[in-house]
Amino acid sequence: MISLVYCTRESKPEHKEHLTKVCGNPNVEVIEYVNKGEGLTKFYQKALDEAKNDIIVFCHDDILLETKQIAKKITKLFDENPEYGIIGVAGTKYLADNGRWWQDPKQMYGKVKHTHEGKSWLSSYSADLGKEVTETVIVDGLFFAVNRKRIKKGFNKEVSGFHFYDIDFCFRNYLEGVKVGVCTNIRVNHMSIGETNEEWEENRKVFADKYKEQLPVKIKRDFNKEKLKVLIGCISFQGYTGSELYVYELAKQLTKQNCEVTIVSNVGNPLNMLVNRLGIKCYNIQEPPGYKLGDGQWSINTPNGPQPSNPNTLYRLAPVDFDIIHANHKPITEQLLRLYGDIPMVCSVHSEVISLEEPVSSDLIKKYIAIRPEIKEHIINNFSIPKESVEVIYNPIDTDKFHVVNSTQKRDKKRILFVGTIDYLRKETIQDLINTTKENGEELYIIGKNNDKYLNDMLAGNDHVKYFPPTNRVQDYIHQCDETAGILLGRTTIEGWLCGKPGWIYDVNDNGLVLSKTFHDVPEDVDKFYGENVASKIKDLYVDVINK
């Protein structure tokens, strides 16, 4: 059994009848207070003191409840969530020092329908929570339930009028350790749009001044229960280069860990097709999420009426609700900072020898991910990035594709595999591999996009070398080789390790000059490269950034 309470300027028997009906119990207690202008807190406190039942619902007199069997649902919410004392249908995890509970839309939760001047719409402050309750700092006074035995503070009669009583009541209980939360399985239709006025503003000022030592307050979001919405940006997403595969594997693994992933890049197949099958959305960087490129044909509404869009001009047409942006590559990072200046960002740096990978300094970039320790030292020492802002998290590798395969295959000659774009950065390394394998009577397999016009000349007369174009079946070639080779600590070296193959690592400078080469056996801690482990560490990093 529950009690329902509302205040009204004139008696509304039809509202009392509606509340009784939707409760599903004709014996439910509905208390109507006719209030001719006295403070709302006086009557609400009276209800707290005099209601017959411990579970008391406070609501406006201009709402319609669209959920049936309300009494049973509310009782069940408190039974299944014994730590909660106050549960509403809209609220926030963040209360700013100015007291405005809608200050940060990303921290708002709940769903409320509005009807005004014959039009109805649903305000979805968050995703549907199902039967769950999520913790908030406060709930809106439109509709909220209280378990009288679990709260520590009543309504503050010093709050005058009809505004801010809810914020004050919730916050005072929150400070006393009472859990406040929001549910979405009770649907309310507010027959107005709800507006602030001078009285609301005055009460806000009083509240903000009173609690200036305690505000702002922020409750951590639980991304085990709600999806984490990630936008990943990179310069290209269509082929099989290292950074493209990094984004592909990370996005794939994040979707398995309750993340909703979107990619913005110069998008093309086959990667676009592969991620679409996983439910990952892709946008071309020319028209990123929330934006549309002007073409002179479609129009935009202006104070002077519809005007043709300007060709090659980006227009922000819709809000976006990403929780975090994960940027890769300097030009994309800079563009995403310009486009989404209100969303926290994490930035991966993939190389210490390519200018495209130079880190961008911005207060909005909360963490930098270096894919190997040398990159961390590089961006700290050469770009003055604070040490505490940089985390080393290695390349994510697909363990379903790259793992040890027992094989009895025997070859007369040792075979070495090199994978990477054929360009100036790898030219000297490839030449050294060609020469060394020839001298040692070994075979060399090369896989990669041929951007080097000299490759054919390098291969001429070297029958021990075979070249193959880019492929998504690199694992097949690794299983056919004895060792791998690559510049720095690239993907192929790691993929080889996961397949049980040792590898040669060439250290090169930014011109591709070989500084040294070293042979590395398979390390014992190869699990730090597992895609699922890398994605888990990166997701934890996202959550830390969001919840700070």
C-alpha positions as CSV (number, residue, x, y, z in Angstrom):
1,M,0.0,0.0,0.0
2,I,1.2,3.5,-0.8
3,S,0.0,7.0,-0.3
4,L,-0.1,9.6,-3.1
5,V,0.1,13.4,-2.4
6,Y,-0.5,16.4,-4.5
7,C,-1.2,20.1,-3.9
8,T,-3.6,22.1,-6.1
9,R,-5.0,25.6,-6.1
10,E,-8.5,24.4,-6.7
11,S,-9.8,20.9,-5.7
12,K,-9.4,18.4,-8.6
13,P,-11.5,15.3,-7.9
14,E,-10.8,14.0,-11.4
15,H,-7.1,14.0,-10.6
16,K,-7.7,12.1,-7.4
17,E,-9.8,9.6,-9.3
18,H,-7.1,9.2,-11.9
19,L,-4.4,8.5,-9.3
20,T,-6.6,6.0,-7.6
21,K,-7.4,4.2,-10.9
22,V,-3.8,3.8,-12.1
23,C,-2.7,2.6,-8.7
24,G,-4.7,-0.6,-9.3
25,N,-6.0,-0.6,-5.7
26,P,-9.2,1.2,-4.8
27,N,-8.1,1.4,-1.1
28,V,-5.0,3.4,-1.9
29,E,-4.6,6.6,0.1
30,V,-4.7,9.7,-2.1
31,I,-4.2,13.0,-0.3
32,E,-5.2,16.3,-1.9
33,Y,-4.1,19.6,-0.3
34,V,-5.8,22.7,-1.6
35,N,-3.1,25.3,-1.4
36,K,-4.1,28.9,-2.0
37,G,-0.5,30.2,-2.1
38,E,1.3,28.9,1.0
39,G,4.7,27.2,0.6
40,L,4.6,23.7,-0.8
41,T,7.0,22.3,1.8
42,K,4.4,22.9,4.5
43,F,1.9,20.5,3.0
44,Y,4.5,18.0,1.9
45,Q,5.9,17.8,5.4
46,K,2.4,17.4,6.7
47,A,2.0,14.4,4.4
48,L,5.3,12.9,5.6
49,D,4.0,13.2,9.2
50,E,0.4,12.1,8.6
51,A,0.3,9.7,5.7
52,K,-1.0,6.2,6.5
53,N,1.7,4.4,4.6
54,D,5.5,4.6,4.7
55,I,5.8,4.7,0.9
56,I,4.6,8.2,-0.2
57,V,4.4,9.5,-3.7
58,F,4.6,13.3,-4.2
59,C,3.4,14.5,-7.6
60,H,2.2,17.6,-9.5
61,D,-1.5,18.1,-10.1
62,D,-1.0,18.4,-13.9
63,I,0.3,15.0,-14.7
64,L,-1.1,11.8,-16.2
65,L,0.4,8.5,-15.2
66,E,0.7,6.2,-18.2
67,T,1.9,3.2,-16.3
68,K,-0.7,0.9,-14.7
69,Q,-0.5,-0.8,-11.4
70,I,1.6,2.0,-10.0
71,A,1.3,0.9,-6.4
72,K,2.7,-2.5,-7.1
73,K,5.5,-1.2,-9.2
74,I,6.6,1.4,-6.7
75,T,6.5,-1.0,-3.8
76,K,8.6,-3.5,-5.8
77,L,11.2,-0.8,-6.6
78,F,11.7,-0.1,-2.9
79,D,11.7,-3.9,-2.1
80,E,14.3,-4.7,-4.7
81,N,16.4,-1.6,-4.0
82,P,16.5,-1.5,-0.2
83,E,19.4,1.0,-0.2
84,Y,17.2,3.7,-1.8
85,G,15.1,6.2,0.2
86,I,14.0,8.5,-2.7
87,I,13.1,7.3,-6.3
88,G,11.9,9.6,-9.1
89,V,11.4,9.6,-12.8
90,A,14.0,12.3,-13.7
91,G,17.2,13.5,-12.1
92,T,20.9,14.0,-12.5
93,K,24.2,12.5,-11.3
94,Y,25.7,16.0,-11.3
95,L,24.6,19.0,-9.4
96,A,26.5,22.1,-10.3
97,D,27.4,24.8,-7.8
98,N,24.7,27.0,-9.3
99,G,22.0,24.4,-8.4
100,R,20.7,23.9,-12.0
101,W,20.2,20.2,-12.2
102,W,20.1,20.2,-16.0
103,Q,23.6,21.9,-16.3
104,D,25.2,18.8,-17.9
105,P,22.7,16.9,-20.1
106,K,25.0,13.9,-20.2
107,Q,24.5,13.4,-16.5
108,M,20.7,13.5,-16.6
109,Y,18.6,10.4,-16.4
110,G,14.9,9.4,-16.9
111,K,12.1,9.7,-19.4
112,V,9.2,12.2,-19.2
113,K,6.5,12.8,-21.7
114,H,5.2,16.3,-22.2
115,T,2.0,17.6,-23.7
116,H,1.5,21.2,-24.5
117,E,-0.8,23.1,-26.8
118,G,-2.0,19.8,-28.4
119,K,1.5,18.4,-29.0
120,S,3.2,15.6,-27.2
121,W,6.8,14.5,-27.1
122,L,9.0,12.3,-25.0
123,S,12.0,13.9,-23.3
124,S,14.6,11.1,-23.0
125,Y,17.2,12.3,-20.7
126,S,18.9,8.9,-20.8
127,A,18.5,5.4,-22.3
128,D,15.9,3.1,-20.8
129,L,17.0,1.6,-17.5
130,G,14.6,-1.3,-17.7
131,K,13.8,-2.4,-14.1
132,E,17.0,-0.9,-12.7
133,V,17.3,2.2,-10.6
134,T,20.4,4.4,-11.2
135,E,21.8,6.6,-8.4
136,T,21.4,10.4,-8.7
137,V,22.1,13.4,-6.5
138,I,18.5,14.7,-6.8
139,V,15.2,13.9,-8.6
140,D,12.7,16.3,-10.1
141,G,9.5,17.1,-8.1
142,L,7.3,16.3,-11.0
143,F,6.9,12.7,-9.6
144,F,8.9,11.0,-6.9
145,A,8.4,8.4,-4.2
146,V,9.8,8.4,-0.7
147,N,10.2,5.5,1.8
148,R,9.6,7.4,5.0
149,K,11.6,4.9,7.1
150,R,14.7,5.4,5.0
151,I,15.1,9.1,4.8
152,K,16.9,11.3,7.3
153,K,15.5,14.8,6.5
154,G,12.0,16.1,6.0
155,F,11.0,19.0,3.8
156,N,12.6,22.4,4.6
157,K,9.9,24.9,5.4
158,E,12.3,27.7,4.8
159,V,12.0,27.0,1.1
160,S,9.2,29.3,0.1
161,G,6.7,29.0,-2.7
162,F,6.5,26.2,-5.2
163,H,10.1,25.9,-6.5
164,F,13.3,24.2,-5.4
165,Y,11.6,22.2,-2.6
166,D,12.6,19.0,-4.5
167,I,16.2,19.9,-4.9
168,D,16.6,21.0,-1.3
169,F,14.8,17.9,0.0
170,C,16.8,15.4,-2.1
171,F,20.2,17.1,-1.5
172,R,19.8,17.4,2.3
173,N,19.0,13.6,2.4
174,Y,21.8,12.9,0.0
175,L,24.3,14.6,2.3
176,E,23.0,12.4,5.1
177,G,23.8,9.3,3.1
178,V,20.3,8.6,1.8
179,K,20.4,7.1,-1.7
180,V,18.4,8.9,-4.3
181,G,17.7,7.4,-7.7
182,V,15.8,7.4,-11.0
183,C,13.8,4.7,-12.7
184,T,12.3,4.6,-16.2
185,N,9.7,1.9,-15.8
186,I,7.1,4.4,-14.5
187,R,6.0,6.8,-17.3
188,V,4.6,10.2,-16.6
189,N,2.9,12.7,-19.0
190,H,3.4,16.2,-17.8
191,M,0.6,18.4,-19.2
192,S,2.9,21.4,-19.5
193,I,6.5,22.2,-20.4
194,G,7.7,23.3,-16.9
195,E,9.3,26.7,-16.8
196,T,11.4,28.6,-14.3
197,N,10.4,32.0,-13.0
198,E,11.6,34.7,-10.7
199,E,10.7,32.7,-7.6
200,W,12.6,29.7,-8.9
201,E,15.6,31.9,-9.5
202,E,15.5,33.4,-6.0
203,N,15.2,30.0,-4.4
204,R,18.1,28.8,-6.5
205,K,20.4,31.6,-5.3
206,V,19.5,30.8,-1.7
207,F,20.2,27.1,-2.2
208,A,23.5,27.7,-4.1
209,D,24.7,30.0,-1.3
210,K,23.7,27.7,1.5
211,Y,25.5,24.7,0.0
212,K,28.4,26.4,-1.7
213,E,30.8,24.3,0.4
214,Q,29.3,21.0,-0.7
215,L,28.7,21.8,-4.4
216,P,29.3,20.7,-7.0
217,V,28.6,17.0,-6.5
218,K,29.0,14.3,-9.1
219,I,28.1,10.6,-8.8
220,K,30.1,8.2,-10.9
221,R,28.3,6.6,-13.9
222,D,28.1,2.9,-13.9
223,F,29.0,1.7,-17.4
224,N,28.4,-1.9,-16.5
225,K,24.7,-1.0,-16.5
226,E,24.6,1.6,-19.2
227,K,26.3,1.8,-22.6
228,L,29.3,3.9,-23.0
229,K,29.1,5.9,-26.2
230,V,32.4,6.3,-27.9
231,L,33.4,8.3,-31.1
232,I,36.7,7.1,-32.6
233,G,38.3,9.3,-35.1
234,C,41.2,8.4,-37.4
235,I,42.7,9.7,-40.7
236,S,41.8,6.6,-42.7
237,F,39.5,3.6,-42.2
238,Q,39.4,1.5,-45.3
239,G,42.6,-0.6,-45.6
240,Y,44.9,-2.8,-43.5
241,T,47.5,-0.4,-42.2
242,G,48.5,-0.6,-38.5
243,S,46.4,2.3,-37.3
244,E,43.4,1.2,-39.3
245,L,43.6,-2.2,-37.8
246,Y,44.1,-0.7,-34.4
247,V,40.8,1.2,-34.7
248,Y,39.0,-1.8,-36.2
249,E,40.1,-4.2,-33.4
250,L,39.5,-1.7,-30.6
251,A,36.0,-0.9,-31.9
252,K,35.2,-4.5,-32.3
253,Q,36.3,-5.4,-28.7
254,L,34.6,-2.3,-27.2
255,T,31.3,-3.4,-28.6
256,K,31.6,-6.6,-26.7
257,Q,32.2,-4.7,-23.5
258,N,28.9,-2.7,-23.6
259,C,30.1,0.2,-25.6
260,E,28.2,1.9,-28.5
261,V,31.0,2.8,-31.0
262,T,30.9,5.2,-33.9
263,I,33.9,5.8,-36.3
264,V,34.6,9.0,-38.2
265,S,37.3,9.0,-40.8
266,N,37.9,8.8,-44.5
267,V,35.8,5.7,-44.6
268,G,35.8,2.9,-47.2
269,N,35.7,-0.8,-47.8
270,P,36.5,-3.4,-46.7
271,L,36.7,-2.0,-43.1
272,N,33.4,-0.1,-43.4
273,M,31.6,-3.3,-44.4
274,L,33.2,-5.3,-41.6
275,V,32.3,-3.0,-38.8
276,N,28.8,-2.4,-40.1
277,R,28.2,-6.1,-39.6
278,L,29.1,-5.5,-35.9
279,G,26.6,-2.7,-35.5
280,I,29.3,0.0,-35.6
281,K,28.3,3.2,-37.4
282,C,30.8,4.9,-39.7
283,Y,30.8,8.6,-40.8
284,N,33.0,10.2,-43.4
285,I,35.0,13.1,-41.9
286,Q,33.5,15.4,-44.5
287,E,30.1,14.9,-42.7
288,P,30.8,13.9,-39.1
289,P,28.0,13.0,-36.7
290,G,25.6,15.9,-36.1
291,Y,26.9,17.9,-39.1
292,K,25.9,18.3,-42.7
293,L,28.0,19.6,-45.6
294,G,26.4,22.5,-47.5
295,D,25.9,22.2,-51.2
296,G,23.9,25.2,-52.2
297,Q,20.8,23.0,-52.7
298,W,19.4,22.3,-49.3
299,S,18.3,25.2,-47.0
300,I,18.9,26.2,-43.4
301,N,16.5,28.1,-41.3
302,T,17.7,31.5,-40.2
303,P,16.2,34.6,-38.4
304,N,15.6,35.9,-42.0
305,G,13.9,32.7,-43.1
306,P,15.3,29.7,-45.1
307,Q,18.6,30.4,-46.8
308,P,20.6,28.1,-49.1
309,S,23.4,26.3,-47.5
310,N,26.9,27.4,-48.5
311,P,28.8,24.8,-50.5
312,N,31.6,23.1,-48.6
313,T,30.5,24.6,-45.3
314,L,29.8,22.3,-42.4
315,Y,26.6,23.0,-40.5
316,R,25.8,21.7,-37.0
317,L,22.3,20.4,-37.3
318,A,21.8,18.0,-34.5
319,P,23.2,17.4,-31.0
320,V,25.4,14.3,-30.3
321,D,25.5,12.3,-27.1
322,F,29.0,10.7,-27.2
323,D,30.4,10.2,-23.7
324,I,34.0,10.4,-25.0
325,I,36.0,10.9,-28.1
326,H,39.1,8.7,-28.9
327,A,41.2,10.5,-31.5
328,N,44.0,9.2,-33.6
329,H,46.4,11.3,-35.8
330,K,47.1,15.0,-35.5
331,P,44.8,16.5,-38.2
332,I,41.8,14.4,-37.2
333,T,42.4,15.3,-33.5
334,E,42.5,19.0,-34.3
335,Q,39.3,18.8,-36.4
336,L,37.4,16.9,-33.7
337,L,38.5,19.4,-31.1
338,R,37.0,22.2,-33.3
339,L,33.8,20.2,-33.9
340,Y,33.1,18.8,-30.5
341,G,34.6,21.2,-28.0
342,D,32.4,20.0,-25.1
343,I,33.2,16.3,-25.1
344,P,36.2,14.9,-23.2
345,M,38.9,13.3,-25.3
346,V,41.5,10.5,-25.2
347,C,44.2,10.5,-27.9
348,S,46.4,7.6,-29.1
349,V,49.8,8.2,-30.5
350,H,51.1,5.4,-32.7
351,S,54.6,6.5,-33.7
352,E,57.5,8.7,-32.5
353,V,58.9,9.2,-36.1
354,I,55.9,10.3,-38.1
355,S,54.8,14.0,-38.0
356,L,51.2,12.8,-38.5
357,E,51.4,11.3,-35.1
358,E,52.5,14.3,-33.2
359,P,50.3,14.8,-30.1
360,V,48.0,17.8,-29.9
361,S,48.1,19.8,-26.7
362,S,44.6,20.7,-25.4
363,D,42.9,20.9,-22.0
364,L,40.1,18.8,-23.5
365,I,42.5,15.9,-24.1
366,K,42.4,14.2,-20.7
367,K,44.7,11.2,-21.5
368,Y,47.2,10.2,-24.1
369,I,47.7,6.5,-25.0
370,A,51.2,5.6,-26.2
371,I,51.3,2.2,-27.9
372,R,54.8,1.5,-26.6
373,P,57.0,3.0,-23.9
374,E,59.4,4.8,-26.3
375,I,56.4,6.8,-27.6
376,K,55.5,7.8,-24.0
377,E,59.0,9.2,-23.4
378,H,59.0,10.9,-26.8
379,I,55.8,12.9,-26.2
380,I,56.7,13.7,-22.6
381,N,60.2,14.9,-23.5
382,N,59.6,16.6,-26.9
383,F,56.0,17.9,-26.5
384,S,55.8,18.7,-22.8
385,I,52.9,16.4,-22.2
386,P,52.6,15.8,-18.5
387,K,53.8,12.4,-17.4
388,E,50.6,11.6,-15.5
389,S,48.6,12.2,-18.6
390,V,50.2,9.4,-20.6
391,E,49.4,5.7,-20.3
392,V,51.2,2.9,-22.2
393,I,48.6,0.6,-23.6
394,Y,49.8,-1.7,-26.4
395,N,48.3,-2.5,-29.8
396,P,45.1,-4.7,-29.5
397,I,45.5,-8.0,-31.4
398,D,42.7,-10.4,-32.4
399,T,43.5,-13.7,-30.5
400,D,40.9,-15.5,-32.6
401,K,43.1,-15.0,-35.6
402,F,46.5,-14.8,-34.1
403,H,47.4,-17.8,-31.9
404,V,49.8,-20.7,-31.9
405,V,49.0,-23.4,-34.4
406,N,50.7,-26.8,-34.2
407,S,52.3,-27.6,-37.5
408,T,54.6,-30.2,-38.8
409,Q,55.4,-28.3,-41.9
410,K,59.2,-28.4,-42.7
411,R,61.1,-26.2,-45.1
412,D,64.6,-26.4,-46.5
413,K,65.1,-22.6,-46.0
414,K,64.2,-20.3,-43.1
415,R,61.5,-17.9,-44.1
416,I,61.1,-14.4,-42.7
417,L,57.9,-12.3,-43.0
418,F,57.8,-8.5,-43.3
419,V,54.5,-6.7,-43.2
420,G,54.0,-2.9,-43.7
421,T,53.4,-0.1,-46.1
422,I,56.2,0.1,-48.6
423,D,57.4,3.6,-48.2
424,Y,60.4,5.8,-47.3
425,L,60.1,4.8,-43.7
426,R,60.6,1.1,-44.4
427,K,62.8,1.2,-47.5
428,E,66.2,0.8,-45.8
429,T,64.7,-1.9,-43.5
430,I,63.4,-3.9,-46.5
431,Q,66.7,-3.5,-48.4
432,D,68.6,-4.8,-45.3
433,L,66.2,-7.8,-45.1
434,I,66.7,-8.5,-48.8
435,N,70.4,-8.5,-48.5
436,T,70.6,-10.4,-45.2
437,T,68.2,-13.2,-46.2
438,K,70.1,-13.6,-49.5
439,E,73.4,-13.9,-47.7
440,N,72.0,-16.4,-45.3
441,G,70.2,-18.5,-47.9
442,E,66.8,-17.6,-46.5
443,E,63.4,-16.7,-48.0
444,L,61.7,-13.3,-47.5
445,Y,58.0,-12.6,-47.8
446,I,56.9,-9.0,-48.0
447,I,53.2,-7.9,-47.6
448,G,52.0,-4.3,-47.8
449,K,50.7,-1.5,-49.8
450,N,53.3,-0.5,-52.4
451,N,53.8,3.2,-52.1
452,D,57.5,3.0,-53.1
453,K,58.3,3.2,-56.8
454,Y,61.7,1.6,-56.1
455,L,60.3,-1.8,-54.9
456,N,60.4,-3.5,-58.3
457,D,64.1,-2.5,-58.7
458,M,64.8,-3.8,-55.2
459,L,63.2,-7.1,-56.0
460,A,64.9,-7.5,-59.4
461,G,67.3,-10.5,-59.4
462,N,66.2,-11.5,-55.9
463,D,64.3,-14.7,-56.5
464,H,64.3,-15.5,-52.8
465,V,61.9,-12.6,-52.1
466,K,58.1,-12.7,-52.8
467,Y,55.8,-9.7,-52.6
468,F,52.1,-9.9,-51.7
469,P,49.5,-7.1,-51.6
470,P,47.7,-6.1,-48.4
471,T,45.5,-8.8,-47.0
472,N,43.3,-9.5,-43.9
473,R,44.7,-13.0,-43.7
474,V,48.2,-12.1,-42.4
475,Q,47.9,-15.0,-39.9
476,D,48.2,-17.5,-42.8
477,Y,51.6,-16.0,-43.8
478,I,52.8,-15.9,-40.2
479,H,52.1,-19.6,-39.7
480,Q,54.1,-20.2,-42.9
481,C,57.2,-18.3,-41.6
482,D,59.8,-18.9,-39.0
483,E,60.4,-15.3,-37.9
484,T,58.9,-11.9,-38.5
485,A,60.5,-8.5,-39.1
486,G,59.3,-5.0,-38.8
487,I,60.1,-1.4,-37.8
488,L,59.8,-0.4,-34.2
489,L,57.3,-2.6,-32.2
490,G,54.7,-2.9,-34.9
491,R,51.6,-5.1,-35.2
492,T,53.3,-7.9,-37.1
493,T,55.9,-8.5,-34.5
494,I,53.2,-8.8,-31.9
495,E,51.0,-10.9,-34.1
496,G,53.9,-13.2,-34.7
497,W,54.5,-13.5,-30.9
498,L,50.9,-14.5,-30.4
499,C,51.5,-17.2,-33.0
500,G,54.6,-18.4,-31.3
501,K,57.1,-16.8,-33.7
502,P,60.1,-14.7,-32.7
503,G,60.8,-11.4,-34.5
504,W,63.4,-8.9,-35.6
505,I,62.7,-5.3,-34.6
506,Y,64.4,-2.5,-36.6
507,D,64.8,0.8,-34.9
508,V,64.6,3.6,-37.4
509,N,64.6,7.4,-37.4
510,D,62.1,9.7,-39.0
511,N,63.8,9.3,-42.4
512,G,63.8,5.6,-42.2
513,L,67.5,5.3,-41.5
514,V,68.2,2.0,-39.6
515,L,69.7,2.7,-36.2
516,S,69.8,-0.9,-35.0
517,K,68.1,-4.3,-35.3
518,T,67.5,-6.7,-32.5
519,F,66.1,-10.2,-32.3
520,H,63.3,-10.9,-29.8
521,D,61.9,-14.2,-28.6
522,V,58.2,-14.5,-27.6
523,P,57.8,-12.6,-24.3
524,E,56.0,-14.3,-21.4
525,D,53.5,-11.5,-20.9
526,V,51.9,-11.7,-24.4
527,D,48.4,-11.4,-22.8
528,K,49.0,-7.6,-22.6
529,F,48.4,-7.5,-26.3
530,Y,45.2,-9.5,-26.3
531,G,42.5,-7.4,-28.0
532,E,40.0,-8.0,-25.2
533,N,42.5,-7.0,-22.5
534,V,43.6,-3.9,-24.3
535,A,40.0,-2.8,-24.9
536,S,39.2,-3.4,-21.2
537,K,42.1,-1.1,-20.1
538,I,41.1,1.6,-22.6
539,K,37.5,1.4,-21.5
540,D,38.6,1.8,-17.9
541,L,40.6,4.8,-19.0
542,Y,37.5,6.3,-20.6
543,V,35.4,5.7,-17.5
544,D,38.1,7.4,-15.3
545,V,38.1,10.4,-17.6
546,I,34.3,10.7,-17.7
547,N,33.8,10.3,-14.0
548,K,36.4,12.9,-12.9
